[in-house]
Amino acid sequence: MTTKLFGEPVQRREDPRLLTGQGRYLDDLGSGALAAAFVRSPHAHARIRDIDVSGALDVDGLVAIYTWEDLPPRVAEPLPLLIPHPALTHGRTAYPLARDTVRHVGEPVVMVVARDRYLAEDACALIRVDYEPLKPVVGVEEALVGAHRVHEDVPGNVGAHLVQEVPSARGRTAAEEIEAAPHSLSFRLDIERSASMPLEGRGVYARWDPDDRSLRVYSSTQTSTSVRMALAAKLGLPLPSVEVIAPDVGGGFGVKIVHPWPEEVLIPWAAMLLDREIKWTEDRREHFVSSAHERGQVQHVKVGFDDEGRVLGLDVTILHDHGAYTPYGIIVPIVTATQLLGPYKIGAYRVEFSSIYTNTVQVTPYRGAGRPQGVFCMERTMDRIAAYLGLDRTAVRAANFIQPEEFPYDQGMMFQDGRPLIYDSGNYPESLRMLKELIGWDSFEERRAAAAAEGRRIGIGIGCYVEGTGVGPYEGGHVQITSDGRVHVSTGLTSQGQGHETVFAQIAATELGVPIERVSVVTGDTRRFGYAVGTFASRAAVMSGNAIALACRKVREKALRIAADALEADPADLEIDDGIVHVAGTPTASIPLATVAVLANPLRYAFDEEARRATQFTGTAALDRPPVAEGQEPGLEGRDYYSPVRSTFASGMHAAIVETDPGTAEIKILRYAVVHDCGKLINPMIVEGQIHGGVAQGVGGALYERMVYDSHGQLLNASFMDFLMPYATEVPRIETAHLETPSPLNPLGIKGAGEAGVIPVPAVIASAIEDAEGIPITRMPISPSELHELRLRRPPG
């Protein structure tokens, strides 16, 4: 049995439980709890003139009705602006229940608590809210006109404005380099709104113990420790009196990193007030209209370049739609602006963005978090340059690559973590070589000709990206070996299907030399680990993985020291294999880790045969020193934290071959290839699964998913009947290859992988469709009807 599991394709340990219906999700809890439901605004923008609850008071099973006026001062305040930024000059967040104005369809206005959800919904239907409709602002260009305001005190509806500029090596600005360049282009690009759409929506279940004044909250969240801190602050409770637990979470993809949601404050508050258990689970329409969206941007690009396609100057102006509120700050447009540069050396770069309020659902990160927009911009630019010069698209990219010997490479900007945008490692020319070989790039024209002879139209596309991962500030890990030889690992961040239970167990098993079957992993439970940041930005493996490794090394060092005393050996001569500590080269001189755990905890009382070994009359303890040495603690356990100086930067390149039907304009992906570099691989199979899942979401974002608002701010496709997502039949077989350039920034040499698959897909599909059709593709997603319209507008000849 091997205990060296780092890098091995270990089967996911959580799958048997989840696939056989043994999962424990939010709605599986609190079967006897009261239920909450919400009256939500049907208007995109309106004043609340009156709320009449009298019609609902006779509903059987009604327990309580709350409006904003019923809330105590702390709870009634606007929700936190989680990530302030100097450029966010007019940050605005919502009230838990609308105070006097609603600013998007779906904003909560009244909370009802009843015996069950059906009765709560019945009561909601009988509550009458008198609204004075106001003119809604829909779309960033209408918002910038400023004729109407989402927030009366925000001029021009501009919440934030930021310019970052990096001069060329010659000290010229981007404008100067573009002006002096042999060639230049300018064009507009558009990315439409989409949304995370996890299988499980949001949900909260709370119970209050009045005797010891403690609150336990279960939430389908990506950040249980942050929800805990927010609740302690909002509800005026000491932090140790609040427990927050993320049970099994059926997907997050970013929408569940926001905290606290209105419901995460209101449900615990009502549970305390009523001294009753209360639960709320989000239905699908609520998720469409009251959670969060992402992706919507308009980009104006100017680029100057030389005869080889090298970019001498690049100027990008971005209009970012952040919806009605900014609870997560301006992280998304910051990521777009900085990650847009990809694997390239740009002569001079200027990026300006304005983050705009509209009367639509708020925008917060969705898997990729601003990167798909940035990659779409950069890769469409590369394709434009190649078309203008008549060069191969891969040649233009290669001409602009950062070279392997140039790492670490400073892009001269500030990243989303407030630290320099310095790439730690990579090998972009090798990634391109591997991708071209994987997809058959150099022989594609033969395949195109063969397809054309059959009356078929095909094209090939490519997209490159660099992804900042492992964002700080920190994560921690706790490791304990108990007297039965089992290893218990806990970390504060949460899991939503990434395989943490497996990869963290692999790290611990490798570091401690124990079988993985003896390792258990707990995430997202503040009772087990109280300090953490959360799961987002492809950071879990980098942050918690390294923290767990460091904690394991502490435990290993202590175990070897205790074992050395027992074996009368030098700790440097000891090894651990299969849970046994032995002298190197002498397997018979050994002691089980279980016994070491017993010896690590001197006891007065014997509870079992193993404990008997650690009691005071066994005659094994040294009598000239205390049972627990100075500076040591009883037990075989360790805790440590990993806090990086800056982010790691994973990278990858995707390519696709698509077919466009000459008659129906239907788009079919024939082949899809991925080369990915996330540093050292902990579990190649899980990384590949993450890539496959990401590509599937990317296909949705390229061809299907969009949030369609009308001019009244009404979301027209707020159901799965109208919001399209790809079936398994629309997701191609994905061919993958891995490149490993270890990160020098962390002990394990790893980078993140969770968002990688989704990031370049719209750019890749756009590139392939454009290659097949000969029509510039400037907007994503694209439907067959839109492609048909583009064909009709194509100039003759």
C-alpha positions in Angstrom: 0.0 0.0 0.0 1.5 3.3 -1.1 1.4 6.4 1.1 3.0 8.7 -1.5 -0.2 9.9 -3.0 0.7 13.4 -4.1 0.3 13.5 -7.9 -1.7 10.3 -8.2 -5.2 10.0 -9.8 -6.9 8.9 -6.6 -10.7 8.3 -7.0 -12.8 11.0 -5.4 -13.7 9.9 -1.9 -16.8 12.0 -1.6 -18.5 10.6 -4.7 -20.0 7.3 -3.3 -21.8 9.3 -0.6 -23.0 12.0 -2.9 -24.0 9.7 -5.8 -26.0 7.4 -3.6 -28.2 10.0 -2.1 -26.3 10.2 1.2 -25.5 13.9 0.9 -26.6 16.3 3.5 -27.7 19.5 1.8 -29.3 22.6 3.4 -32.9 21.5 2.6 -32.2 18.1 4.2 -31.9 19.9 7.5 -34.5 21.4 9.9 -37.5 19.2 9.0 -39.4 20.6 11.9 -38.4 24.3 11.4 -40.6 27.1 10.6 -40.3 28.3 7.0 -39.7 31.8 5.6 -40.8 33.3 2.3 -40.4 36.7 0.8 -42.5 39.3 -1.0 -40.2 40.5 -3.8 -40.5 43.6 -5.9 -42.2 43.1 -9.3 -40.8 46.5 -10.4 -37.2 47.3 -11.5 -37.4 50.7 -10.0 -40.1 52.1 -7.7 -40.9 53.9 -4.5 -42.7 51.9 -1.7 -45.7 54.0 -0.7 -47.4 51.6 1.6 -47.4 48.0 2.7 -50.7 46.4 3.8 -50.3 43.1 5.6 -53.9 42.9 6.9 -55.0 40.4 4.3 -52.4 37.9 5.4 -53.1 38.0 9.1 -55.8 35.3 9.1 -53.7 32.7 7.3 -53.6 29.5 9.3 -50.1 28.8 10.5 -48.8 32.4 10.1 -46.2 33.2 12.7 -44.8 36.6 11.8 -44.5 39.3 9.1 -41.6 41.7 9.0 -40.9 44.8 6.9 -37.9 47.1 7.1 -39.6 49.2 9.9 -39.6 46.1 12.1 -35.9 45.6 12.0 -33.6 46.6 14.9 -30.9 49.3 14.1 -28.0 47.0 13.3 -30.1 44.6 11.2 -31.8 47.5 9.4 -28.6 49.0 8.1 -27.5 48.4 4.6 -25.5 45.2 4.0 -21.7 45.4 4.1 -19.7 46.6 1.2 -17.3 43.7 1.4 -14.3 44.9 -0.6 -13.9 48.7 -0.6 -11.6 50.3 -3.1 -10.5 53.9 -3.6 -11.9 53.9 -7.1 -15.3 52.8 -5.8 -16.3 56.3 -5.0 -20.1 55.6 -4.9 -20.4 52.1 -3.5 -24.0 51.2 -2.6 -25.5 48.1 -1.0 -29.0 47.0 -0.4 -31.0 46.9 2.8 -32.0 43.4 4.1 -35.6 44.5 3.3 -36.2 47.4 1.0 -36.5 50.6 3.0 -38.3 53.0 0.7 -37.1 52.2 -2.9 -36.7 49.0 -4.8 -34.0 49.0 -7.5 -34.4 45.7 -9.3 -37.1 43.1 -9.9 -36.8 40.5 -7.1 -35.5 42.8 -4.3 -37.0 41.5 -1.0 -39.6 43.8 0.6 -41.4 41.7 3.2 -40.4 38.5 5.1 -43.1 36.1 6.2 -42.6 33.3 8.7 -45.1 30.5 8.9 -45.6 26.8 9.9 -44.4 25.7 6.5 -43.3 27.2 3.2 -46.7 26.7 1.5 -48.5 28.7 4.1 -45.7 31.4 4.0 -46.2 31.7 0.3 -49.9 31.9 0.7 -49.5 34.8 3.2 -47.0 36.6 0.8 -49.7 36.5 -2.0 -52.1 38.3 0.3 -49.8 41.2 1.2 -50.4 44.3 -0.8 -47.5 46.7 -1.6 -48.3 50.1 -3.1 -45.6 51.1 -5.5 -44.9 54.3 -7.3 -43.1 53.1 -10.5 -40.0 55.0 -11.5 -38.2 55.0 -14.8 -35.7 52.1 -14.8 -32.2 52.3 -16.1 -31.3 49.3 -18.3 -27.9 48.9 -20.1 -24.7 50.7 -19.4 -25.0 53.1 -22.3 -28.4 54.3 -21.2 -27.1 54.5 -17.7 -24.2 56.7 -18.8 -26.5 59.2 -20.4 -27.7 59.9 -16.9 -31.2 61.1 -17.7 -32.4 58.8 -14.9 -30.5 57.5 -11.8 -30.5 54.2 -10.1 -29.4 55.9 -6.9 -30.3 59.6 -6.6 -27.0 60.5 -5.1 -24.8 58.8 -7.8 -24.1 61.2 -10.7 -24.2 59.6 -14.1 -24.8 56.2 -12.4 -21.0 55.7 -12.2 -20.1 53.8 -9.1 -16.4 53.5 -9.9 -13.9 54.7 -12.4 -10.3 53.4 -12.6 -7.4 53.9 -15.0 -4.2 51.9 -14.9 -1.4 52.6 -17.4 1.9 50.9 -18.0 4.3 52.8 -20.3 6.4 51.0 -22.9 10.2 50.3 -22.5 10.7 53.6 -24.4 8.7 55.5 -21.8 5.8 56.1 -24.2 2.1 56.0 -23.4 -0.2 53.5 -25.1 -1.7 56.4 -27.1 1.8 57.4 -28.3 2.8 53.9 -29.2 -0.5 53.3 -31.1 0.0 56.6 -33.0 3.5 55.7 -34.0 2.8 52.1 -34.8 3.1 50.8 -38.4 -0.5 49.4 -38.1 -3.5 50.1 -35.9 -7.0 48.9 -35.4 -10.0 49.9 -33.3 -13.2 48.0 -32.7 -15.9 47.3 -30.1 -16.7 44.0 -28.3 -19.7 42.9 -26.2 -20.2 40.2 -23.6 -23.7 39.7 -22.4 -25.0 38.8 -18.9 -25.1 35.3 -17.6 -25.3 33.7 -14.1 -23.8 30.9 -12.0 -27.0 28.7 -11.8 -25.7 26.1 -9.3 -27.9 23.0 -9.0 -28.7 24.0 -5.4 -29.8 27.5 -4.7 -29.0 29.5 -1.6 -30.5 28.5 1.7 -30.2 29.3 5.5 -31.3 27.4 8.5 -30.9 28.9 12.0 -31.5 27.8 15.6 -31.0 29.9 18.8 -30.3 28.5 22.2 -31.6 31.1 24.7 -30.0 29.4 27.7 -26.4 29.9 26.7 -27.2 32.6 24.1 -25.6 30.7 21.2 -26.6 30.7 17.6 -26.0 27.9 15.1 -26.6 28.7 11.4 -26.3 26.3 8.5 -25.9 28.1 5.1 -25.3 27.0 1.6 -22.3 29.3 1.3 -18.7 29.4 0.0 -17.5 31.2 3.1 -18.8 30.0 6.5 -16.3 31.8 8.6 -17.1 35.2 7.0 -20.8 34.6 7.4 -20.1 33.9 11.1 -18.2 37.2 11.5 -20.9 39.1 9.6 -23.7 37.7 11.8 -21.8 38.4 15.0 -21.5 42.0 13.9 -25.0 42.4 12.7 -26.7 40.6 15.6 -24.5 42.0 18.3 -23.3 38.6 19.5 -19.8 37.6 20.7 -18.0 35.7 17.9 -17.6 32.5 20.0 -21.3 32.4 20.5 -21.9 32.0 16.7 -21.4 28.8 14.8 -21.8 28.6 11.0 -21.7 25.4 9.1 -21.7 24.8 5.4 -23.2 21.3 4.9 -22.9 19.6 1.5 -23.2 22.5 -1.0 -24.7 21.8 -4.4 -22.5 24.1 -6.4 -21.5 27.7 -5.9 -19.5 29.0 -8.8 -19.1 32.4 -7.1 -22.7 33.4 -6.3 -22.4 31.9 -2.8 -19.2 33.9 -1.9 -21.3 37.0 -1.3 -22.1 37.4 2.4 -24.2 38.1 4.2 -27.1 37.8 1.9 -30.3 39.5 3.2 -31.6 36.1 4.1 -28.5 35.1 6.0 -29.1 38.0 8.4 -32.9 37.9 8.5 -33.4 34.2 9.2 -31.0 34.1 12.2 -32.4 37.3 13.5 -36.0 36.0 13.4 -34.9 32.7 14.9 -33.5 34.6 17.9 -36.5 36.9 18.2 -39.1 34.0 18.0 -36.9 31.4 19.8 -37.8 29.0 17.0 -35.9 27.2 14.3 -36.4 28.8 10.9 -35.4 27.8 7.4 -35.5 29.4 4.0 -34.5 27.7 0.8 -34.3 29.6 -2.5 -36.6 28.5 -5.3 -35.3 28.7 -8.9 -37.1 31.9 -9.9 -35.8 33.6 -6.8 -32.3 32.6 -7.8 -32.8 34.2 -11.2 -34.1 37.5 -9.9 -32.6 38.0 -6.4 -29.2 36.4 -6.4 -26.4 37.7 -8.7 -25.4 37.8 -12.3 -22.1 38.5 -14.1 -20.2 38.9 -17.4 -22.0 42.0 -18.9 -19.4 44.4 -20.5 -18.9 46.7 -23.4 -15.2 47.0 -24.5 -13.7 49.6 -26.9 -10.3 48.5 -28.1 -7.4 50.4 -29.9 -4.2 48.5 -30.7 -1.0 49.4 -32.5 1.3 46.7 -33.9 4.3 46.0 -36.2 4.6 43.8 -39.2 5.2 40.6 -37.1 2.1 41.3 -35.1 3.9 42.4 -32.0 1.6 44.7 -29.9 3.3 48.0 -29.4 0.4 49.8 -27.7 -3.0 48.7 -26.4 -5.8 50.9 -25.1 -9.0 49.4 -23.7 -12.0 51.2 -22.3 -14.5 49.0 -20.5 -18.1 49.7 -19.4 -19.0 47.3 -16.7 -22.6 46.7 -15.7 -22.6 46.0 -12.0 -26.4 46.1 -11.6 -28.2 47.8 -8.7 -25.7 47.3 -5.9 -21.9 46.7 -5.4 -21.7 44.3 -2.3 -18.5 42.7 -3.7 -16.9 45.9 -4.8 -15.3 46.2 -8.2 -13.3 42.9 -8.2 -14.8 41.7 -11.5 -13.7 44.7 -13.6 -10.3 44.9 -11.9 -9.7 41.2 -12.8 -10.8 41.9 -16.4 -8.5 44.9 -16.7 -5.5 43.1 -15.3 -6.0 39.5 -16.6 -6.7 40.8 -20.1 -2.9 40.9 -20.7 -2.7 37.1 -20.7 0.6 35.5 -21.6 1.8 38.5 -23.6 4.3 41.3 -23.4 2.5 44.4 -24.4 4.6 47.4 -25.4 2.4 50.0 -23.6 -1.0 49.3 -22.0 -3.8 51.6 -20.8 -7.0 50.3 -19.4 -9.9 52.4 -18.2 -13.1 51.1 -16.8 -16.3 52.6 -15.5 -18.5 50.4 -13.3 -22.1 51.4 -13.9 -25.3 51.1 -11.9 -28.4 49.7 -13.7 -31.8 48.6 -12.4 -30.9 44.9 -12.8 -29.8 42.2 -10.5 -26.4 43.0 -8.9 -23.2 41.6 -10.4 -20.8 39.6 -8.4 -18.2 37.0 -9.4 -19.2 34.0 -11.5 -16.7 31.2 -12.2 -13.9 33.0 -14.1 -14.8 36.3 -12.4 -14.0 38.9 -15.1 -11.4 36.7 -16.8 -13.6 35.4 -19.7 -14.3 39.1 -20.6 -10.6 40.0 -20.5 -9.5 36.9 -22.5 -12.3 37.6 -25.1 -10.9 41.1 -25.5 -7.2 40.1 -25.8 -7.7 37.0 -28.0 -10.2 38.7 -30.4 -7.5 41.4 -30.7 -4.8 38.8 -31.5 -7.1 37.3 -34.2 -7.8 40.8 -35.6 -4.1 41.5 -35.9 -3.5 38.1 -37.6 -6.3 38.7 -40.1 -5.1 42.2 -40.9 -1.5 41.1 -41.5 -2.5 37.8 -43.2 -0.5 35.8 -40.6 -1.2 32.5 -38.8 -3.0 33.3 -35.6 -0.6 31.1 -33.6 2.4 33.0 -35.1 1.0 36.3 -33.8 0.5 34.9 -30.4 4.0 33.4 -30.3 5.5 36.8 -31.3 4.0 38.3 -28.2 4.7 35.6 -25.6 6.6 36.1 -22.4 9.5 33.7 -22.6 10.3 31.1 -20.0 13.6 32.7 -19.0 11.7 36.0 -18.2 9.9 34.7 -15.1 9.1 36.1 -12.6 7.5 38.6 -15.0 6.2 41.9 -13.7 3.2 43.3 -15.7 3.5 46.6 -13.9 -0.1 46.6 -12.5 -1.9 46.0 -9.3 -3.9 42.8 -9.1 -7.3 42.1 -7.3 -5.4 41.3 -4.1 -3.9 44.8 -4.0 -0.4 43.3 -4.8 1.8 43.5 -7.9 0.7 41.6 -11.0 3.9 39.4 -11.1 3.7 36.1 -12.9 5.6 33.5 -11.0 6.2 30.8 -13.6 5.1 29.4 -16.9 6.2 28.2 -20.4 3.9 29.6 -22.9 5.8 28.6 -26.1 5.7 25.0 -24.9 2.0 25.2 -24.1 1.3 26.4 -27.7 3.4 23.6 -29.2 1.5 21.0 -27.2 -1.9 22.5 -28.1 -1.1 22.7 -31.9 -0.1 19.1 -31.8 -3.1 18.0 -29.8 -5.7 19.7 -32.0 -3.8 19.2 -35.3 -3.5 22.9 -36.1 -0.9 22.6 -38.8 -2.9 20.0 -40.8 -6.2 21.7 -40.4 -6.4 23.1 -43.9 -6.5 19.5 -45.2 -9.4 18.7 -42.9 -11.2 21.9 -44.0 -10.8 21.0 -47.7 -12.2 17.5 -47.1 -15.2 19.0 -45.2 -15.8 21.5 -48.0 -15.8 18.7 -50.5 -18.7 17.2 -48.6 -20.6 20.6 -48.4 -19.6 21.2 -44.8 -18.2 24.4 -43.3 -15.7 24.1 -40.4 -13.3 26.4 -38.7 -10.6 26.3 -36.0 -10.1 28.7 -33.1 -7.7 29.3 -30.3 -7.5 31.1 -27.0 -4.8 31.7 -24.5 -5.1 32.9 -20.9 -3.2 33.5 -17.6 -5.2 33.1 -14.4 -4.3 34.7 -11.1 -4.9 31.9 -8.5 -4.2 31.3 -4.8 -5.3 34.8 -3.8 -4.6 35.7 -0.1 -4.7 36.8 2.6 -4.5 33.3 4.2 -6.0 29.9 5.0 -5.2 27.5 7.8 -5.2 23.8 8.5 -5.4 21.7 11.6 -4.2 18.1 11.7 -4.7 15.6 14.6 -3.6 12.0 14.9 -5.6 10.1 17.5 -4.8 7.0 19.4 -6.6 4.8 16.9 -4.1 5.9 14.2 -6.6 8.0 12.3 -5.7 11.4 10.9 -8.3 14.2 11.2 -7.8 17.2 8.9 -9.9 20.4 9.1 -9.7 23.7 7.2 -12.0 26.7 7.3 -12.8 27.1 3.6 -15.8 25.3 2.1 -16.4 22.7 -0.6 -19.0 22.8 -3.4 -17.9 19.7 -5.4 -14.2 20.5 -6.1 -12.9 17.2 -4.5 -11.3 18.8 -1.4 -12.0 15.8 0.7 -9.8 13.8 -1.7 -7.0 16.2 -2.5 -6.5 17.4 1.1 -6.4 13.8 2.2 -3.8 13.0 -0.5 -1.6 15.9 0.9 -1.9 14.7 4.5 -1.4 11.0 3.6 1.8 11.9 1.6 3.2 14.3 4.3 2.5 11.9 7.2 3.2 8.6 5.5 -0.2 7.1 6.3 -2.8 5.3 4.1 -5.4 7.6 2.7 -8.1 5.4 4.2 -7.1 6.6 7.6 -7.5 10.3 6.8 -10.8 12.3 7.2 -11.3 15.8 6.1 -13.7 18.5 7.4 -14.3 21.8 5.6 -16.6 24.8 6.2 -17.4 24.1 9.9 -16.5 26.9 12.2 -16.7 24.5 15.1 -13.7 22.7 13.7 -11.8 25.7 12.2 -12.8 29.3 13.0 -10.5 31.4 10.8 -10.6 31.3 7.0 -11.4 33.4 4.0 -13.4 31.2 1.7 -13.5 29.2 -1.5 -13.2 31.4 -4.7 -10.6 32.5 -7.2 -9.1 29.0 -7.7 -7.5 29.3 -4.3 -8.5 26.3 -2.2 -5.6 23.9 -3.1 -3.0 26.6 -3.1 -4.1 28.1 0.2 -5.6 25.3 2.3 -3.5 22.7 0.6 -0.2 24.4 1.7 -1.6 25.2 5.1 -2.5 21.5 5.7 1.0 20.5 4.4 2.6 22.8 6.9 0.5 21.6 9.7 1.3 18.0 8.8 5.0 18.8 8.9 4.6 20.1 12.4 2.8 16.9 13.4 5.4 14.8 11.6 8.3 16.6 13.4 6.7 16.0 16.8 5.9 12.4 16.0 9.5 11.7 15.0 10.8 13.3 18.2 8.5 11.2 20.4 9.1 8.0 18.5 12.9 8.7 18.7 12.6 8.7 22.5 10.7 5.5 22.5 13.0 3.8 20.0 16.2 5.3 21.4 17.1 6.6 18.0 18.0 9.9 16.3 14.8 11.5 14.8 16.9 12.1 11.6 17.1 8.4 11.2 13.4 7.8 11.3 10.9 7.3 8.5 7.1 6.9 8.4 5.5 4.4 6.0 2.0 3.0 6.1 1.4 4.6 9.5 4.5 3.0 11.1 7.5 5.0 12.3 10.7 2.9 11.8 14.5 3.3 11.7 15.6 3.7 8.1 16.9 0.4 6.9 15.7 -1.4 10.0 11.9 -2.0 9.7 11.8 -4.1 12.9 12.8 -1.2 15.0 9.4 0.5 14.7 6.4 2.0 16.5 2.9 2.7 15.1 1.8 6.3 14.8 -1.2 5.3 16.9 1.1 4.5 19.8 3.1 7.7 19.2 -0.3 9.5 19.5 -0.8 7.8 22.9 2.6 8.7 24.1 2.1 12.3 23.1 -0.7 12.7 25.6 0.4 11.8 29.2 -2.7 10.6 31.1 -3.8 10.1 34.6 -6.7 7.8 33.7 -6.8 4.7 31.5 -9.9 4.6 29.3 -8.8 1.7 27.1 -5.8 -0.5 26.5 -4.1 2.2 24.3 -4.6 4.9 26.9 -3.1 2.6 29.6 0.3 3.1 27.9 0.3 6.8 28.6 -0.6 6.7 32.3 1.8 7.7 35.0 2.8 4.3 36.5 3.8 2.6 33.2 7.5 3.3 34.0 8.1 4.7 30.5 8.3 8.4 31.3 11.6 10.1 32.0 11.6 11.2 35.6 14.0 14.1 35.2 11.6 16.3 33.1 7.9 17.2 33.2 5.5 14.9 31.4 4.7 17.7 28.9 7.9 19.4 28.0 8.2 23.2 28.1 6.9 24.8 25.0 5.0 21.7 24.0 1.3 20.7 24.1 -0.3 17.3 24.8 -1.6 15.4 21.8 -0.2 14.7 18.4 -1.7 17.6 16.5 -0.6 20.7 14.7 -2.1 23.9 13.3 -0.6 26.2 10.7 -1.4 28.9 8.2 -0.3 29.7 4.7 -0.2 33.4 3.7 1.3 34.2 0.3 3.3 37.2 -0.6 1.2 37.4 -3.8 -0.9 35.2 -6.1 0.2 32.3 -8.2 -0.5 32.4 -12.0 -1.8 29.4 -13.7 -2.1 29.4 -17.5 -3.5 27.4 -20.4 -4.5 27.3 -24.0 -7.6 26.0 -25.6 -8.4 25.2 -29.3 -11.7 24.0 -30.9 -12.9 22.9 -34.3 -16.5 23.9 -35.0 -19.0 23.2 -37.8 -21.5 25.8 -38.9 -24.5 24.6 -40.8 -24.8 26.5 -44.2 -28.6 26.5 -44.0 -29.6 26.6 -40.3 -26.5 28.4 -38.9 -26.4 25.8 -36.1 -23.0 25.6 -34.4 -21.6 22.3 -33.5 -18.3 21.8 -31.7 -16.5 18.9 -33.3 -13.3 18.8 -31.2 -12.0 20.6 -28.1 -8.5 20.5 -26.8 -6.9 22.0 -23.6 -3.4 22.4 -22.4 -3.3 23.5 -18.8 -0.5 24.4 -16.4 -1.5 24.6 -12.7 2.0 23.8 -11.4 2.5 20.5 -9.6 -0.6 18.3 -9.9 -2.0 16.9 -6.7 -4.6 14.8 -8.5 -4.5 14.8 -12.3 -8.0 13.2 -12.5 -9.6 15.9 -10.4 -7.8 18.6 -12.3 -9.1 17.1 -15.5 -12.6 17.0 -14.1 -12.4 20.6 -13.1 -11.3 21.5 -16.7 -14.2 19.5 -18.2 -16.7 21.1 -16.0 -15.3 24.5 -16.7 -15.4 23.9 -20.5 -19.0 22.8 -20.2 -19.9 26.1 -18.5 -17.8 28.0 -21.1 -19.7 26.4 -23.9 -22.9 27.6 -22.2 -21.5 31.1 -22.0 -20.4 31.0 -25.6 -23.5 29.6 -27.2 -26.5 29.5 -24.9 -26.6 31.4 -21.6 -27.8 35.0 -21.4 -30.0 37.1 -19.2 -32.4 39.1 -21.3 -33.8 42.3 -19.8 -36.4 44.4 -21.6 -36.5 48.2 -21.4 -38.7 48.0 -18.2 -36.0 46.1 -16.3 -38.0 42.8 -16.5 -36.0 39.6 -16.8 -37.7 37.9 -19.7 -36.1 34.4 -19.3 -36.2 33.8 -15.6 -36.7 30.0 -15.8 -35.0 26.9 -17.2 -37.6 26.9 -20.0 -36.0 30.1 -21.4 -32.5 30.3 -20.0 -30.6 27.8 -22.1 -27.7 25.7 -20.9 -25.9 23.0 -22.9 -27.0 19.4 -22.5 -24.4 16.7 -22.4 -25.0 16.2 -26.1 -23.8 19.8 -26.7 -20.6 19.4 -24.7 -17.8 17.9 -26.8 -15.3 15.3 -25.8 -12.5 17.3 -24.3 -8.9 16.3 -25.0 -6.4 17.5 -22.3 -2.7 17.7 -21.8 -0.9 19.0 -18.7 2.2 21.1 -18.4 3.8 21.5 -14.9 5.8 24.6 -14.2 6.0 24.6 -10.4 5.3 27.8 -8.5 8.2 29.0 -6.5 5.9 30.9 -4.1 4.6 28.0 -2.0 6.0 24.8 -0.5 3.9 22.4 -2.7 4.7 24.3 -6.0 1.0 24.3 -7.0 -1.3 26.8 -8.7 -5.1 26.8 -8.9 -7.3 25.0 -11.4 -10.9 25.5 -10.5 -11.8 28.3 -13.0 -9.4 27.4 -15.7 -11.8 25.5 -18.0 -14.3 28.2 -18.4 -12.1 31.3 -19.0 -11.1 31.2 -22.7 -14.1 29.3 -24.2 -16.1 32.2 -25.6 -12.9 33.5 -27.2 -12.1 30.1 -28.6 -15.5 29.5 -30.1 -15.7 33.0 -31.5 -12.3 32.5 -33.2 -13.5 29.2 -34.7 -16.8 30.5 -35.9 -15.1 33.5 -37.5 -12.6 31.2 -39.2 -15.5 29.0 -40.6 -17.6 32.0 -41.7 -15.2 34.7 -42.6 -17.4 37.1 -40.6 -16.0 39.1 -37.6 -17.5 37.9 -34.3 -17.6 40.7 -31.9 -20.3 39.6 -29.5 -20.9 36.6 -27.3 -22.8 34.5 -26.7 -23.9 33.9 -30.3 -27.0 31.9 -31.3 -27.9 30.4 -34.7 -30.3 33.2 -35.4 -27.7 35.8 -34.7 -25.2 34.1 -36.9 -27.9 34.0 -39.6 -28.3 37.7 -39.3 -24.6 38.3 -39.5 -24.6 36.3 -42.8 -27.4 38.5 -44.2 -25.4 41.6 -43.3 -22.2 40.3 -44.9 -21.2 42.5 -47.9 -21.5 40.8 -51.2 -18.4 39.1 -52.5 
